């Protein structure tokens, strides 16, 4: 079966190759680390050989930026509680790789191998993990099969599965059931997600909660947010609209709202943070065409002494920037394609949080945040404009929303500790017969 998968992967690669080449040339996407992923080359100067390790090797993987931010909370906590663990971190995307290196400079950070048998086997032979931890919703058939066959413990953390994905998997349950059974333990965010994973054959499914709540900063006075406030030269009476993790056409919608609101509230500032790197130029062109003055974060080092729009075309700063917002629009929620982005961070800061109707990636969070009166959901661009203009003019409503959202986030924290207990239990269950893999062969 694994070799059949190789053939299917190769056929898919051949079919997609013209598009991949085009994207690689025009956006530089998919180029970085390509051959390392293809060959399963995960060598790293900080990677210890099995004979030099004093404890088990735990390999954490997060596909991209969002998953790396989950590991941002989990990995340091694991290391603090279990300093004997030898930890390796991997990711797939350029943004994830850069962020992981920034967060974990003293750990081996490598690219995740493509799911070909030769790539997977070589990576496993090099790292030789005792425990492999996947994040949120990852199913890699060859990785799961080969790692499981070698006795590597497999865990899922912060697991989620939308109703749409669960429905698709159930249609081919006969094909994927064995993959879900490969996991030795699954820590998931909600009871609904737990039911989805169990229905597909997953074992030892535990509701641990959402780790992203633990990583949310409740303090607007943190150093990074304050540094950004000083760089923007924000006055005490400034009113700030942040549109974060946006997709087309959300930047255009928010720009028009800002244009109208600015005439009523001269102290209004607008910060827009697109979700994807490849759209930075597109959004810059949109702002240029609007005729409104703006600056790109990547091209300005000196503080902003006027009230220009700020386009944040860098990574890793949105978390701090949410702490500046009076009104926070969470993107990926109006386009109907993305299923929403993380609204936990702005809620934790006490922002007046607003998002669109398409938030299936955060279904449980949205339901509970709305029930707590800690956010507002709008159905379309017209409603977003009406709500934003109302909030700009009503400080008491902004405060009520912000206080309720922040209080809700406080009540949800604790998932990191539960997740660590699950992982430690897996390693303890393997003690005495813990797989060293030192004799594994390709």
DAJO-V133510 format. One record per residue. RES is the residue in one small letter. SS is DSSP state (H for helix, E for strand, - for the rest). Layout:
[[RES	SS] [RES	SS]]
This chain:
[[x	-] [x	H] [x	H] [x	H] [x	H] [x	H] [x	H] [x	H] [x	H] [x	H] [x	H] [x	H] [x	H] [x	H] [x	H] [x	H] [x	H] [x	H] [x	H] [x	H] [x	H] [x	H] [x	H] [x	H] [x	H] [x	H] [x	H] [x	-] [x	-] [x	-] [x	-] [x	-] [x	-] [x	H] [x	H] [x	H] [x	H] [x	H] [x	H] [x	-] [x	-] [x	-] [x	-] [x	-] [x	-] [x	-] [x	-] [x	-] [x	-] [x	H] [x	H] [x	H] [x	-] [x	-] [x	-] [x	-] [x	E] [x	E] [x	E] [x	E] [x	E] [x	-] [x	-] [x	-] [x	H] [x	H] [x	H] [x	H] [x	H] [x	H] [x	H] [x	H] [x	H] [x	H] [x	H] [x	H] [x	H] [x	H] [x	H] [x	H] [x	H] [x	-] [x	-] [x	-] [x	-] [x	E] [x	E] [x	E] [x	E] [x	E] [x	E] [x	-] [x	-] [x	H] [x	H] [x	H] [x	H] [x	H] [x	H] [x	H] [x	H] [x	H] [x	H] [x	-] [x	-] [x	-] [x	-] [x	E] [x	E] [x	E] [x	E] [x	-] [x	-] [x	-] [x	-] [x	-] [x	H] [x	H] [x	H] [x	H] [x	H] [x	H] [x	H] [x	H] [x	H] [x	H] [x	H] [x	-] [x	-] [x	-] [x	E] [x	E] [x	E] [x	E] [x	E] [x	-] [x	-] [x	-] [x	-] [x	-] [x	H] [x	H] [x	H] [x	H] [x	H] [x	H] [x	H] [x	H] [x	H] [x	-] [x	-] [x	-] [x	E] [x	E] [x	E] [x	E] [x	E] [x	E] [x	E] [x	-] [x	-] [x	-] [x	H] [x	H] [x	H] [x	H] [x	H] [x	H] [x	H] [x	H] [x	H] [x	-] [x	H] [x	H] [x	H] [x	H] [x	H] [x	H] [x	H] [x	H] [x	H] [x	-] [x	-] [x	-] [x	E] [x	E] [x	E] [x	E] [x	-] [x	-] [x	H] [x	H] [x	H] [x	H] [x	H] [x	H] [x	H] [x	H] [x	H] [x	-] [x	-] [x	-] [x	-] [x	-] [x	E] [x	E] [x	E] [x	-] [x	-] [x	-] [x	H] [x	H] [x	H] [x	H] [x	H] [x	-] [x	-] [x	-] [x	-] [x	-] [x	-] [x	-] [x	H] [x	H] [x	H] [x	H] [x	H] [x	H] [x	H] [x	H] [x	H] [x	H] [x	-] [x	-] [x	-] [x	-] [x	-] [x	-] [x	E] [x	E] [x	E] [x	E] [x	E] [x	E] [x	E] [x	E] [x	-] [x	-] [x	-] [x	H] [x	H] [x	H] [x	H] [x	H] [x	H] [x	H] [x	H] [x	H] [x	H] [x	H] [x	H] [x	H] [x	H] [x	H] [x	-] [x	-] [x	-] [x	E] [x	E] [x	E] [x	E] [x	E] [x	E] [x	E] [x	-] [x	-] [x	H] [x	H] [x	H] [x	H] [x	H] [x	H] [x	H] [x	H] [x	H] [x	H] [x	H] [x	H] [x	H] [x	H] [x	-] [x	-] [x	-] [x	E] [x	E] [x	E] [x	H] [x	H] [x	H] [x	-] [x	-] [x	-] [x	-] [x	-] [x	-] [x	-] [x	-] [x	-] [x	E] [x	E] [x	E] [x	-] [x	-] [x	-] [x	-] [x	-] [x	-] [x	H] [x	H] [x	H] [x	H] [x	H] [x	-] [x	-] [x	-] [x	-] [x	E] [x	E] [x	E] [x	E] [x	-] [x	-] [x	-] [x	-] [x	-] [x	-] [x	-] [x	-] [x	-] [x	-] [x	-] [x	-] [x	-] [x	H] [x	H] [x	H] [x	H] [x	H] [x	-] [x	-] [x	-] [x	E] [x	E] [x	E] [x	E] [x	-] [x	-] [x	-] [x	-] [x	H] [x	H] [x	H] [x	H] [x	H] [x	H] [x	H] [x	H] [x	H] [x	H] [x	H] [x	H] [x	-] [x	-] [x	-] [x	-] [x	E] [x	E] [x	-] [x	-] [x	-] [x	H] [x	H] [x	H] [x	H] [x	H] [x	H] [x	H] [x	H] [x	H] [x	H] [x	H] [x	H] [x	-] [x	-] [x	H] [x	H] [x	H] [x	H] [x	H] [x	H] [x	H] [x	H] [x	H] [x	H] [x	H] [x	H] [x	H] [x	H] [x	H] [x	H] [x	H] [x	H] [x	-] [x	-] [x	H] [x	H] [x	H] [x	H] [x	H] [x	H] [x	H] [x	H] [x	H] [x	H] [x	H] [x	H] [x	H] [x	H] [x	H] [x	H] [x	-] [x	-] [x	-] [x	-] [x	-] [x	-] [x	-] [x	-] [x	-] [x	-] [x	-] [x	-]]
